[in-house]
Amino acid sequence: MDTGFLSFFHSLLRYAVLIALVFAFIVNLRGMLAKRPILVGERMVTIIAMVLCHVQLVLGLILYFMNLSAINQMMDPYKRFWKFEHIGGMVVAIALITVGRVLSKRAQEESKKQRHIVVFYGIGLLLILVSIPWPFREAFRSFGWL
């Protein structure tokens, strides 16, 4: 089955996910450090970031299961990245982002709401950045650095 368009959209959507996560992280960090509540529009970014993460995860899981037979036949380190590291890192990252959003929603104090977003979205963002198959990773792999 041809997954070209779905793969392209999944690759393109990563930039929207990253922009939304960075923006949500910065807005909440700024609010936390300034000890001021964030605006409704700014809070909406945290929700949009989480929704984009979930859409990206669903697309990734569809691609993963559509290509599972091809992935299972390959066991070199590059294919291991796709089979374990990429999917595992993304699932954990998006679970952390979701937990952060839920804890933030349940918190009563504004400072706790912001702290939950900063911590969980920050850790999730780092995991996502590490788990993305960036083009420059191939250059490092050829030197044996990754």
Buried (B, 14 or more C-beta within 10 A) or exposed (E): EEEEEBBEEBEEBBEBBBEBBBBBBBBBBBBBEEEEEBEEEBBEBBEBBBEBBBBBBEBBEEBBEBBEEEBEEEEEEEBEBBBEBBBEBBBBBBBBBBEBBEBBEEBEEBEBBBBBBBBBBBBBBEBBBEBBEEEEBEEEEEEEEE
